[in-house]
């Protein structure tokens, strides 16, 4: 038994409050080391000197180096004490508590039990229920649709973008295309910034209380929110509070008055006088002169931007905020932000832009979710670079999940691309169309079949392509003769299936079978309540038809029906002894 790899502590992902009466307990061990884990538990206050309730813990995740065991306890009394009994594959047996490992069971109240003092109402950190059912569509407003021909533009619609290109897309254009989004199956809209700014991207905001005139008016924004809700589409907008624009009133005052400015503590000046040419102040990234970084540890700055958030949450009846450069902003500010906007809408969904594993931000006090760039990079490695096999892929996503509270994987935002990355299909440009479409369908399928909220970046569904910024921000293709209709139909098909399958939206990931040599991965999305492998996903990434004879898989599929496939052909079959799956195929049994 590898004792140094066995771990349990009081962190959010290992002692996880689910609701007022439910606690999930997790134990970590070295991969393939522990064969059995039993949780022995009981109330902290009892006539018995020891806890005597026993429950087997299940293997939940398997990463490259770790096995993760877990169990959910439904408790009448949430004041809990517990320890673990472990067996390994070599016959070693130990008891494990706060004080370490023992060959015989420690006895008595003071023997070293792990403890859960109690579950208080404030310990239950719930995210909005609706978020688990969301299919998000991200729009870069200048590039989606231009309804008002009088809008300023310096580029024709179908011309390729430059850094300063403005095409005149607007909020009325989005309103006109809501039926298009509804038909696709979208139920949540995310807009990049819409406030007054001299740029096309609006991430350098000059006035946080004004809709950019080229996008429309506050009345247009309200109409968009109202019209979207009438069609069952929720609205999320971008919050840019890490930095302002250089024409923002507080920074202009600092530029003019220097050390005498009452807004000096709103920013991070290095010396005086402030110079935009020298960029002697902290900015977003490195020396971006028109994006001076805000000091959101300063109470006055905090209050100004908290009021901005409150104002728009109420005025636009917002369903969510996506927070730009979220991890570089004061945690204290985000904690206040969450409390203040939730007083207006307790069901608001808060997404942080964090490009790495963000478990420290998802403790229930700041964000509900983050943009899941971890998964995006793994899909990129599997599908595009082909330097990761199915075993590594499954291990890696489970490695990511194990660091989060158990309710979080299903609300991470799964994206393939965004306004900050090259389009996914751009990275496939050197392949022929047949292979591009094949690889795109695999990537899209993983985005929808793995835990998380799928996000479609505008135009991806019709084959819009582009390299890194600004090329990834091309204008939407509305001419059906120029659209990839086969890809559009596949998006529509998988979104419809996703919207009808509760397990895909809310079930846990469970690896069931792995064959790296033949590029086979089988996993289920487990029903949390029944713990059954309700929906089974079978992936064949190889160039050959494969036979699957594993007895456990065959037995599992006997009572299920084929409900989805990437390719609608007759080259797949199932009988009581064998599943035959075609090359480059994904099958779903439910």
LUMVEXBA-851194 format. One record per residue (C-alpha): residue number from 1; residue in one letter; chain; x, y, z. Coordinates in steps of 0.001 Angstrom, whole numbers, plus 500000, padded with zeros to 6 digits. Layout:
- nr, rest, kette, c1, c2, c3
- NUM, A, A, X, Y, Z
...
***
This chain:
- nr, rest, kette, c1, c2, c3
- 1, X, A, 500000, 500000, 500000
- 2, X, A, 501391, 503387, 498983
- 3, X, A, 500610, 505334, 502143
- 4, X, A, 502137, 508597, 500916
- 5, X, A, 499566, 508793, 498110
- 6, X, A, 496504, 508328, 500315
- 7, X, A, 494888, 511639, 501160
- 8, X, A, 491751, 513123, 502625
- 9, X, A, 491376, 516651, 503965
- 10, X, A, 488767, 519317, 504616
- 11, X, A, 488992, 521047, 501264
- 12, X, A, 485878, 521820, 499253
- 13, X, A, 486475, 518981, 496778
- 14, X, A, 487007, 516287, 499464
- 15, X, A, 484410, 517156, 502061
- 16, X, A, 481710, 518570, 499806
- 17, X, A, 478406, 520016, 500964
- 18, X, A, 475673, 519181, 498435
- 19, X, A, 472635, 520395, 500375
- 20, X, A, 471532, 520815, 503994
- 21, X, A, 471415, 517048, 504536
- 22, X, A, 473908, 515692, 501992
- 23, X, A, 477678, 515452, 502212
- 24, X, A, 480023, 513864, 499668
- 25, X, A, 483224, 512386, 501105
- 26, X, A, 486210, 511766, 498822
- 27, X, A, 489463, 509871, 499280
- 28, X, A, 492483, 509992, 496959
- 29, X, A, 494915, 507095, 496429
- 30, X, A, 497577, 505994, 493967
- 31, X, A, 496205, 504472, 490777
- 32, X, A, 495617, 500697, 490984
- 33, X, A, 496778, 500560, 494601
- 34, X, A, 493579, 500369, 496683
- 35, X, A, 490955, 497717, 495961
- 36, X, A, 488413, 498614, 498648
- 37, X, A, 487490, 501653, 500721
- 38, X, A, 484881, 501637, 503476
- 39, X, A, 483723, 504776, 505253
- 40, X, A, 482885, 504276, 508938
- 41, X, A, 480839, 507179, 510215
- 42, X, A, 478471, 508356, 512908
- 43, X, A, 477231, 511416, 514786
- 44, X, A, 479749, 513526, 516697
- 45, X, A, 477481, 513501, 519733
- 46, X, A, 476514, 509964, 520671
- 47, X, A, 476312, 507562, 523608
- 48, X, A, 478609, 505300, 521609
- 49, X, A, 482279, 506094, 521981
- 50, X, A, 482864, 505059, 518341
- 51, X, A, 481143, 505493, 514994
- 52, X, A, 479636, 502260, 513683
- 53, X, A, 477814, 503020, 510404
- 54, X, A, 479576, 501528, 507366
- 55, X, A, 479268, 502245, 503649
- 56, X, A, 481371, 501140, 500695
- 57, X, A, 482973, 503959, 498711
- 58, X, A, 482928, 503800, 494912
- 59, X, A, 485719, 504453, 492458
- 60, X, A, 484654, 507749, 490871
- 61, X, A, 487610, 508999, 488846
- 62, X, A, 490841, 507521, 487498
- 63, X, A, 493538, 509946, 486433
- 64, X, A, 497039, 509041, 485299
- 65, X, A, 498387, 508750, 488832
- 66, X, A, 495335, 508706, 491099
- 67, X, A, 492184, 506785, 491938
- 68, X, A, 489419, 508853, 493507
- 69, X, A, 486858, 507129, 495754
- 70, X, A, 483692, 508854, 496891
- 71, X, A, 480355, 508358, 498580
- 72, X, A, 477357, 510573, 499294
- 73, X, A, 475823, 510526, 502749
- 74, X, A, 472233, 511563, 503392
- 75, X, A, 472230, 512646, 507032
- 76, X, A, 469609, 513544, 509585
- 77, X, A, 472348, 514870, 511867
- 78, X, A, 475103, 516557, 509866
- 79, X, A, 477468, 516777, 512848
- 80, X, A, 479712, 513981, 511713
- 81, X, A, 482834, 512004, 512617
- 82, X, A, 484380, 509365, 510379
- 83, X, A, 487419, 507329, 509399
- 84, X, A, 488373, 505024, 506529
- 85, X, A, 489111, 501310, 506233
- 86, X, A, 491294, 500410, 503232
- 87, X, A, 492444, 497231, 501509
- 88, X, A, 495008, 497027, 498733
- 89, X, A, 495562, 494491, 495974
- 90, X, A, 498317, 492792, 497936
- 91, X, A, 496240, 492011, 501011
- 92, X, A, 497383, 494922, 503172
- 93, X, A, 494619, 496360, 505410
- 94, X, A, 494706, 499630, 507340
- 95, X, A, 492557, 502162, 509140
- 96, X, A, 493056, 505818, 508248
- 97, X, A, 492062, 508862, 510306
- 98, X, A, 493395, 512352, 511043
- 99, X, A, 496375, 510919, 512917
- 100, X, A, 497481, 508567, 510159
- 101, X, A, 497438, 504821, 509413
- 102, X, A, 496815, 501973, 511859
- 103, X, A, 496832, 498188, 511561
- 104, X, A, 494061, 497931, 514151
- 105, X, A, 491113, 500239, 514465
- 106, X, A, 491699, 503285, 516691
- 107, X, A, 489149, 503415, 519523
- 108, X, A, 487402, 506229, 521392
- 109, X, A, 486189, 509787, 520956
- 110, X, A, 489704, 511203, 520873
- 111, X, A, 491206, 508583, 518573
- 112, X, A, 491541, 510972, 515607
- 113, X, A, 488272, 510931, 513704
- 114, X, A, 487879, 513242, 510726
- 115, X, A, 485102, 515708, 511561
- 116, X, A, 482350, 517710, 509938
- 117, X, A, 481160, 520183, 512549
- 118, X, A, 477742, 520766, 510973
- 119, X, A, 476144, 521847, 507704
- 120, X, A, 474796, 525377, 508075
- 121, X, A, 472554, 527033, 505505
- 122, X, A, 475409, 529339, 504474
- 123, X, A, 477577, 526288, 503684
- 124, X, A, 475267, 525299, 500825
- 125, X, A, 476676, 527078, 497760
- 126, X, A, 474166, 526593, 494991
- 127, X, A, 474535, 527675, 491398
- 128, X, A, 471413, 528390, 489329
- 129, X, A, 469579, 525208, 488362
- 130, X, A, 468907, 526554, 484872
- 131, X, A, 472621, 526726, 484089
- 132, X, A, 472919, 522943, 483848
- 133, X, A, 470395, 523037, 480994
- 134, X, A, 472089, 525890, 479119
- 135, X, A, 473398, 525795, 475566
- 136, X, A, 475315, 529058, 475174
- 137, X, A, 475828, 530990, 471939
- 138, X, A, 478573, 533621, 472065
- 139, X, A, 478188, 536706, 469885
- 140, X, A, 480748, 539383, 469018
- 141, X, A, 478118, 542077, 468308
- 142, X, A, 479976, 544056, 465618
- 143, X, A, 480280, 540909, 463486
- 144, X, A, 476913, 539145, 463844
- 145, X, A, 474244, 541087, 461931
- 146, X, A, 473767, 544739, 460926
- 147, X, A, 470137, 545829, 461082
- 148, X, A, 470712, 549588, 460834
- 149, X, A, 472400, 550499, 457547
- 150, X, A, 473304, 553909, 459019
- 151, X, A, 475713, 552409, 461569
- 152, X, A, 479316, 553499, 461176
- 153, X, A, 481490, 551001, 459330
- 154, X, A, 484938, 551076, 457754
- 155, X, A, 484811, 547605, 456214
- 156, X, A, 482384, 545748, 453959
- 157, X, A, 480616, 542777, 455536
- 158, X, A, 482411, 539942, 453755
- 159, X, A, 485888, 541476, 453791
- 160, X, A, 488453, 539916, 456125
- 161, X, A, 488948, 541829, 459391
- 162, X, A, 491861, 544007, 460398
- 163, X, A, 492615, 545107, 463966
- 164, X, A, 490551, 548277, 463622
- 165, X, A, 487766, 546978, 461368
- 166, X, A, 484220, 548016, 462225
- 167, X, A, 481340, 546394, 460333
- 168, X, A, 478330, 547945, 462046
- 169, X, A, 476731, 544895, 463638
- 170, X, A, 474225, 545929, 466297
- 171, X, A, 471759, 544834, 468982
- 172, X, A, 468775, 545174, 466639
- 173, X, A, 470580, 542747, 464353
- 174, X, A, 470749, 540205, 467165
- 175, X, A, 467034, 540720, 467871
- 176, X, A, 466264, 539987, 464226
- 177, X, A, 468174, 536722, 464423
- 178, X, A, 466696, 535363, 467660
- 179, X, A, 464497, 532988, 465674
- 180, X, A, 467637, 531619, 464006
- 181, X, A, 469145, 530912, 467439
- 182, X, A, 465919, 529360, 468716
- 183, X, A, 465740, 527086, 465658
- 184, X, A, 469332, 525967, 466272
- 185, X, A, 468402, 524981, 469846
- 186, X, A, 470150, 527797, 471705
- 187, X, A, 468683, 528840, 475061
- 188, X, A, 471383, 531201, 476387
- 189, X, A, 473022, 534184, 474707
- 190, X, A, 476419, 535573, 475751
- 191, X, A, 477484, 538950, 474352
- 192, X, A, 481011, 540324, 474459
- 193, X, A, 481050, 543933, 475796
- 194, X, A, 478316, 546298, 474648
- 195, X, A, 479276, 549509, 476521
- 196, X, A, 480674, 552681, 474936
- 197, X, A, 484179, 552211, 473580
- 198, X, A, 486213, 553439, 470579
- 199, X, A, 487270, 549881, 469621
- 200, X, A, 485399, 547142, 467764
- 201, X, A, 485789, 544694, 470667
- 202, X, A, 484714, 547123, 473425
- 203, X, A, 487121, 545719, 476035
- 204, X, A, 488450, 549276, 476619
- 205, X, A, 485320, 550939, 477985
- 206, X, A, 484944, 554727, 478160
- 207, X, A, 481479, 554878, 479729
- 208, X, A, 480078, 551977, 481750
- 209, X, A, 476611, 553524, 481869
- 210, X, A, 476089, 553890, 478115
- 211, X, A, 475446, 551315, 475397
- 212, X, A, 477888, 551895, 472550
- 213, X, A, 476014, 554108, 470042
- 214, X, A, 477080, 551940, 467112
- 215, X, A, 475367, 548978, 468811
- 216, X, A, 472229, 550947, 469617
- 217, X, A, 470615, 552434, 472707
- 218, X, A, 469614, 551294, 476169
- 219, X, A, 466115, 550818, 474746
- 220, X, A, 467561, 548420, 472161
- 221, X, A, 469389, 546504, 474906
- 222, X, A, 466193, 546240, 476947
- 223, X, A, 464266, 545095, 473882
- 224, X, A, 466889, 542428, 473204
- 225, X, A, 466611, 541110, 476765
- 226, X, A, 462801, 541141, 476619
- 227, X, A, 462584, 539542, 473156
- 228, X, A, 465118, 536869, 474083
- 229, X, A, 463223, 535921, 477231
- 230, X, A, 459979, 535669, 475290
- 231, X, A, 461687, 532994, 473190
- 232, X, A, 463124, 531193, 476224
- 233, X, A, 466647, 532562, 475707
- 234, X, A, 468577, 533887, 478699
- 235, X, A, 471056, 536785, 478461
- 236, X, A, 474639, 536978, 479730
- 237, X, A, 476878, 539994, 479102
- 238, X, A, 480575, 540679, 479545
- 239, X, A, 481901, 542594, 482570
- 240, X, A, 485246, 544350, 482027
- 241, X, A, 486300, 545438, 485497
- 242, X, A, 489984, 544488, 485451
- 243, X, A, 490753, 547609, 483418
- 244, X, A, 488984, 550603, 481946
- 245, X, A, 489497, 552435, 478686
- 246, X, A, 491984, 555299, 478605
- 247, X, A, 489128, 557754, 477881
- 248, X, A, 487253, 556724, 481041
- 249, X, A, 486614, 559814, 483188
- 250, X, A, 488733, 558646, 486144
- 251, X, A, 491798, 557894, 484026
- 252, X, A, 491422, 561163, 482087
- 253, X, A, 491406, 562996, 485413
- 254, X, A, 494571, 561127, 486448
- 255, X, A, 496229, 562042, 483139
- 256, X, A, 495368, 565716, 483635
- 257, X, A, 495917, 566203, 487358
- 258, X, A, 498523, 563574, 488201
- 259, X, A, 499216, 563209, 491912
- 260, X, A, 496463, 565704, 492714
- 261, X, A, 493790, 563591, 491046
- 262, X, A, 491194, 562218, 493431
- 263, X, A, 491221, 559090, 491273
- 264, X, A, 494912, 558355, 491762
- 265, X, A, 494114, 555301, 493882
- 266, X, A, 491771, 553947, 491225
- 267, X, A, 494820, 552891, 489178
- 268, X, A, 498438, 551807, 489575
- 269, X, A, 500653, 554721, 488485
- 270, X, A, 504399, 554042, 488508
- 271, X, A, 505539, 557672, 488427
- 272, X, A, 504351, 561111, 487375
- 273, X, A, 503349, 562700, 485135
- 274, X, A, 501272, 559882, 483647
- 275, X, A, 502160, 559322, 480013
- 276, X, A, 500228, 557143, 477538
- 277, X, A, 503289, 557115, 475306
- 278, X, A, 505587, 555821, 478052
- 279, X, A, 502822, 553654, 479587
- 280, X, A, 504110, 554320, 483109
- 281, X, A, 501112, 552674, 484726
- 282, X, A, 499900, 549111, 485108
- 283, X, A, 497721, 547835, 482264
- 284, X, A, 495989, 544725, 481078
- 285, X, A, 498689, 542324, 479823
- 286, X, A, 501872, 544290, 479009
- 287, X, A, 501849, 548004, 478198
- 288, X, A, 498426, 548140, 476538
- 289, X, A, 498090, 551903, 476790
- 290, X, A, 494327, 552085, 476266
- 291, X, A, 493591, 549470, 478972
- 292, X, A, 494849, 550894, 482310
- 293, X, A, 494409, 548398, 485133
- 294, X, A, 491896, 549289, 487832
- 295, X, A, 492661, 549038, 491549
- 296, X, A, 489699, 547072, 492827
- 297, X, A, 491166, 546790, 496317
- 298, X, A, 490357, 550472, 496672
- 299, X, A, 486920, 550846, 498368
- 300, X, A, 485865, 553803, 496178
- 301, X, A, 486697, 551958, 492962
- 302, X, A, 484924, 548878, 494245
- 303, X, A, 481766, 550792, 495024
- 304, X, A, 481644, 552487, 491625
- 305, X, A, 481839, 549217, 489722
- 306, X, A, 479540, 547348, 492077
- 307, X, A, 476920, 549991, 491308
- 308, X, A, 477593, 549528, 487586
- 309, X, A, 476919, 545797, 487980
- 310, X, A, 473766, 546426, 490007
- 311, X, A, 472489, 548951, 487486
- 312, X, A, 472772, 546675, 484437
- 313, X, A, 471612, 543564, 486272
- 314, X, A, 468379, 545386, 487058
- 315, X, A, 467988, 547455, 483871
- 316, X, A, 468499, 544533, 481479
- 317, X, A, 467023, 541850, 483744
- 318, X, A, 470281, 539950, 483258
- 319, X, A, 470580, 536201, 483740
- 320, X, A, 474358, 536199, 483971
- 321, X, A, 477712, 537917, 483798
- 322, X, A, 480891, 536688, 482145
- 323, X, A, 483848, 538292, 483932
- 324, X, A, 486815, 539335, 481806
- 325, X, A, 490345, 538672, 483166
- 326, X, A, 488582, 537518, 486311
- 327, X, A, 491586, 535993, 488072
- 328, X, A, 493538, 539288, 488108
- 329, X, A, 490813, 541175, 489961
- 330, X, A, 490609, 541404, 493751
- 331, X, A, 488868, 538379, 495271
- 332, X, A, 487273, 540699, 497820
- 333, X, A, 485650, 542617, 494966
- 334, X, A, 484218, 539473, 493362
- 335, X, A, 482838, 538294, 496705
- 336, X, A, 481030, 541606, 497074
- 337, X, A, 479976, 541498, 493413
- 338, X, A, 478343, 538107, 493895
- 339, X, A, 476388, 539240, 496943
- 340, X, A, 475235, 542492, 495382
- 341, X, A, 474004, 541130, 492025
- 342, X, A, 472374, 538152, 493746
- 343, X, A, 470289, 540512, 495837
- 344, X, A, 468778, 541667, 492542
- 345, X, A, 468590, 538250, 490883
- 346, X, A, 469295, 535267, 493124
- 347, X, A, 469362, 533047, 490047
- 348, X, A, 472121, 534937, 488221
- 349, X, A, 474951, 532862, 486714
- 350, X, A, 478535, 534133, 487078
- 351, X, A, 481259, 532873, 484726
- 352, X, A, 484907, 533797, 485257
- 353, X, A, 487485, 533975, 482490
- 354, X, A, 490250, 531760, 483874
- 355, X, A, 492563, 529924, 481492
- 356, X, A, 493825, 527293, 483939
- 357, X, A, 492329, 524919, 486520
- 358, X, A, 490230, 527248, 488618
- 359, X, A, 489161, 525218, 491653
- 360, X, A, 490306, 527992, 494015
- 361, X, A, 487794, 530339, 492361
- 362, X, A, 484848, 527932, 492465
- 363, X, A, 484380, 527681, 496221
- 364, X, A, 480908, 529205, 496009
- 365, X, A, 481973, 532692, 497092
- 366, X, A, 482937, 534259, 493763
- 367, X, A, 482090, 532531, 490444
- 368, X, A, 479707, 529724, 489570
- 369, X, A, 481769, 528566, 486607
- 370, X, A, 484741, 529306, 484375
- 371, X, A, 485538, 529022, 480686
- 372, X, A, 486857, 525439, 480455
- 373, X, A, 490060, 526015, 478485
- 374, X, A, 491493, 522860, 480089
- 375, X, A, 489052, 520740, 478095
- 376, X, A, 489541, 522835, 474963
- 377, X, A, 493284, 522118, 475024
- 378, X, A, 492694, 518395, 475650
- 379, X, A, 490290, 518140, 472694
- 380, X, A, 492830, 520064, 470603
- 381, X, A, 495542, 517546, 471544
- 382, X, A, 493296, 514556, 470840
- 383, X, A, 491680, 515705, 467593
- 384, X, A, 494059, 518166, 465951
- 385, X, A, 497581, 517477, 467170
- 386, X, A, 496851, 513757, 467677
- 387, X, A, 499536, 513628, 470381
- 388, X, A, 497163, 512305, 473060
- 389, X, A, 495500, 508882, 472997
- 390, X, A, 492049, 508093, 474386
- 391, X, A, 493527, 506775, 477646
- 392, X, A, 495448, 509994, 478252
- 393, X, A, 492413, 512038, 477269
- 394, X, A, 490088, 510288, 479709
- 395, X, A, 492721, 510407, 482458
- 396, X, A, 493314, 514093, 481911
- 397, X, A, 489679, 515163, 482092
- 398, X, A, 489234, 513093, 485266
- 399, X, A, 492367, 514711, 486686
- 400, X, A, 490700, 518046, 486069
- 401, X, A, 487358, 517003, 487588
- 402, X, A, 488893, 515640, 490788
- 403, X, A, 490077, 519111, 491783
- 404, X, A, 486557, 520553, 491778
- 405, X, A, 483565, 520340, 494067
- 406, X, A, 481516, 517406, 492671
- 407, X, A, 478719, 519675, 491428
- 408, X, A, 481069, 521863, 489367
- 409, X, A, 482095, 519705, 486339
- 410, X, A, 478560, 519892, 484937
- 411, X, A, 478601, 523700, 484853
- 412, X, A, 482091, 524372, 483505
- 413, X, A, 481682, 526140, 480157
- 414, X, A, 482933, 523831, 477386
- 415, X, A, 484236, 525744, 474386
- 416, X, A, 486173, 524821, 471266
- 417, X, A, 487056, 528388, 470329
- 418, X, A, 486264, 532004, 471163
- 419, X, A, 487097, 535592, 470239
- 420, X, A, 490487, 535032, 471924
- 421, X, A, 491556, 531930, 469967
- 422, X, A, 491882, 530722, 466419
- 423, X, A, 488761, 528968, 465171
- 424, X, A, 488919, 525223, 465773
- 425, X, A, 488375, 524451, 462097
- 426, X, A, 491199, 526828, 461145
- 427, X, A, 493635, 524425, 462801
- 428, X, A, 492296, 521720, 460452
- 429, X, A, 492724, 523766, 457269
- 430, X, A, 495441, 521496, 455807
- 431, X, A, 493100, 518490, 455681
- 432, X, A, 490548, 517788, 452959
- 433, X, A, 486905, 518706, 453574
- 434, X, A, 485836, 515153, 454434
- 435, X, A, 488432, 514854, 457208
- 436, X, A, 487761, 518397, 458442
- 437, X, A, 484043, 517642, 458820
- 438, X, A, 484817, 514296, 460447
- 439, X, A, 487181, 515834, 462986
- 440, X, A, 484839, 518750, 463646
- 441, X, A, 481972, 516364, 464417
- 442, X, A, 484167, 514449, 466857
- 443, X, A, 485224, 517644, 468618
- 444, X, A, 481663, 518984, 468765
- 445, X, A, 480440, 515642, 470098
- 446, X, A, 482968, 515663, 472935
- 447, X, A, 481967, 519217, 473772
- 448, X, A, 478358, 518087, 474241
- 449, X, A, 478833, 514559, 475611
- 450, X, A, 481316, 515355, 478390
- 451, X, A, 480232, 517148, 481580
- 452, X, A, 479866, 520885, 481172
- 453, X, A, 477823, 523592, 479461
- 454, X, A, 478440, 523679, 475701
- 455, X, A, 479268, 527062, 474177
- 456, X, A, 478978, 527683, 470438
- 457, X, A, 481039, 530626, 469166
- 458, X, A, 478980, 532475, 466555
- 459, X, A, 479382, 531049, 463063
- 460, X, A, 481037, 527807, 464133
- 461, X, A, 477814, 526032, 463257
- 462, X, A, 478068, 527101, 459600
- 463, X, A, 481812, 526644, 459154
- 464, X, A, 483035, 530201, 459830
- 465, X, A, 486803, 530000, 460154
- 466, X, A, 489772, 532241, 461005
- 467, X, A, 493217, 532390, 462548
- 468, X, A, 494043, 534240, 465783
- 469, X, A, 492660, 537700, 466548
- 470, X, A, 491537, 539579, 464504
- 471, X, A, 490883, 536802, 461966
- 472, X, A, 488816, 534719, 464423
- 473, X, A, 486356, 537621, 464495
- 474, X, A, 485157, 537473, 460899
- 475, X, A, 481604, 538469, 460057
- 476, X, A, 478820, 535914, 460277
- 477, X, A, 477955, 534016, 457102
- 478, X, A, 474250, 534464, 456324
- 479, X, A, 474288, 533316, 452709
- 480, X, A, 473222, 529654, 452894
- 481, X, A, 475125, 528924, 449698
- 482, X, A, 478351, 529780, 451541
- 483, X, A, 477455, 527941, 454743
- 484, X, A, 478506, 524412, 455649
- 485, X, A, 474958, 523067, 455887
- 486, X, A, 476064, 519550, 456795
- 487, X, A, 477881, 520962, 459827
- 488, X, A, 474888, 523152, 460685
- 489, X, A, 472596, 520119, 460592
- 490, X, A, 474956, 518177, 462850
- 491, X, A, 475033, 521015, 465382
- 492, X, A, 471252, 521124, 465294
- 493, X, A, 471040, 517342, 465692
- 494, X, A, 473380, 517116, 468682
- 495, X, A, 471921, 520191, 470398
- 496, X, A, 468449, 518654, 470099
- 497, X, A, 469698, 515351, 471521
- 498, X, A, 471522, 517156, 474341
- 499, X, A, 468424, 519174, 475240
- 500, X, A, 466382, 515971, 475508
- 501, X, A, 468915, 513936, 477518
- 502, X, A, 469015, 514838, 481218
- 503, X, A, 472021, 512596, 481905
- 504, X, A, 474202, 514557, 479473
- 505, X, A, 473333, 517761, 481278
- 506, X, A, 473480, 516516, 484868
- 507, X, A, 475123, 513082, 485060
- 508, X, A, 478606, 512229, 486365
- 509, X, A, 481395, 511016, 484097
- 510, X, A, 482346, 507358, 484594
- 511, X, A, 485041, 505649, 482518
- 512, X, A, 483834, 502121, 481691
- 513, X, A, 486233, 500677, 479130
- 514, X, A, 489498, 501635, 477525
- 515, X, A, 491455, 500171, 474599
- 516, X, A, 494224, 502624, 473631
- 517, X, A, 495664, 500328, 470952
- 518, X, A, 492371, 500272, 469065
- 519, X, A, 491437, 503822, 470060
- 520, X, A, 488256, 502819, 471878
- 521, X, A, 486839, 504814, 474796
- 522, X, A, 483562, 503954, 476522
- 523, X, A, 482148, 506093, 479300
- 524, X, A, 478785, 506712, 480901
- 525, X, A, 476998, 509737, 482251
- 526, X, A, 475765, 508378, 485568
- 527, X, A, 472479, 509381, 487106
- 528, X, A, 473434, 510996, 490409
- 529, X, A, 470356, 509756, 492261
- 530, X, A, 470202, 506151, 491086
- 531, X, A, 473981, 505792, 490507
- 532, X, A, 473159, 503898, 487299
- 533, X, A, 475142, 504117, 484058
- 534, X, A, 472132, 505632, 482322
- 535, X, A, 473684, 506956, 479123
- 536, X, A, 476612, 505070, 477578
- 537, X, A, 478924, 506716, 475029
- 538, X, A, 481072, 504493, 472786
- 539, X, A, 483842, 506151, 470776
- 540, X, A, 485904, 504517, 468035
- 541, X, A, 488588, 506946, 466892
- 542, X, A, 490418, 504396, 464753
- 543, X, A, 490350, 504019, 460985
- 544, X, A, 489024, 500464, 461313
- 545, X, A, 485769, 498846, 462297
- 546, X, A, 486138, 497412, 465802
- 547, X, A, 484574, 494555, 467759
- 548, X, A, 483924, 495043, 471469
- 549, X, A, 483504, 491803, 473402
- 550, X, A, 483964, 492975, 476978
- 551, X, A, 481390, 491072, 479053
- 552, X, A, 480583, 493980, 481361
- 553, X, A, 479931, 496320, 478451
- 554, X, A, 477822, 493752, 476592
- 555, X, A, 475750, 493102, 479708
- 556, X, A, 475289, 496817, 480295
- 557, X, A, 474041, 497438, 476745
- 558, X, A, 471506, 494589, 476711
- 559, X, A, 468767, 496708, 478247
- 560, X, A, 469578, 499866, 476279
- 561, X, A, 468780, 501165, 472816
- 562, X, A, 470938, 502981, 470296
- 563, X, A, 469794, 506594, 470527
- 564, X, A, 472482, 508601, 468691
- 565, X, A, 475351, 508185, 466230
- 566, X, A, 477647, 510569, 464388
- 567, X, A, 477262, 508742, 461104
- 568, X, A, 473884, 507347, 460182
- 569, X, A, 474975, 504115, 458495
- 570, X, A, 474331, 500404, 458892
- 571, X, A, 477899, 499444, 459708
- 572, X, A, 477177, 499066, 463423
- 573, X, A, 475535, 496080, 465068
- 574, X, A, 474952, 494627, 468507
- 575, X, A, 474051, 491146, 469690
- 576, X, A, 474345, 489299, 472983
- 577, X, A, 478053, 488635, 472497
- 578, X, A, 479559, 491497, 470510
- 579, X, A, 479214, 495163, 469613
- 580, X, A, 480507, 496074, 466162
- 581, X, A, 481247, 499765, 465723
- 582, X, A, 482238, 501417, 462475
- 583, X, A, 485453, 503407, 462017
- 584, X, A, 485441, 507036, 463191
- 585, X, A, 482124, 506577, 464944
- 586, X, A, 480413, 507602, 468175
- 587, X, A, 477395, 505634, 469395
- 588, X, A, 475178, 506467, 472346
- 589, X, A, 473040, 503875, 474106
- 590, X, A, 470402, 504961, 476603
***
